[in-house]
Amino acid sequence: METSVDVAPREENRIAPNKPTVVFVLGGPGSGKGTQCANIVEHFGYTHLSAGDLLRAEIKSGSENGTMIQNMIKDGKIVPSGVTIKLLEKAMLESGNDKFLIDGFPRNEENRAAFESVTEIEPEVVLFFDCSEEEMESRLLSRNQGRVDDNIETIRKRFKVFLESSIPVVEYYESKGKVRKIDAAKPIEEVFKDVKAIFAPKHEKASMV
């Protein structure tokens, strides 16, 4: 009986030899990650990959994989790491770029270990948008993006999941000196000033090579 394999086969791993720059972008729901990723793309030429967007696009495509993802999400299950990593790898290879912001992934320790094992890539930096629960809650409730998950009960559930699952990932990378914590409660322009301070030196170094 055939079983589907969750992780990308070794021979398909054509990313690691090119040694792309990967930056993980983590932060609770409503911490402003998406806005800042758009600024980084515009100013520093990174390709922004959102794990959630890739999964939603796969569902929309109507593929067999998309149907499986949709059923898992409907049943409240977590999509296997290997499925999300395959979508990320495909997007990285198709982009033609060598600098990536990976937003909203890894969501937990298992995601993190699987990503490093499958791609053989460690992030250069982990951007952590630190914001209080009260601030994120008020932002999510006031934004009108037509998202059904922007109601108070769902929001609080998402906070809980973030704290339980993603904070251990932040702590792991903190122990490796890779985390850059950003105060995301400030106004957008001020937050981007802090973000620029992290990316500008790298950008200058690259342009001098």
Disulfide bonds with the S-S distance in Angstrom:
none
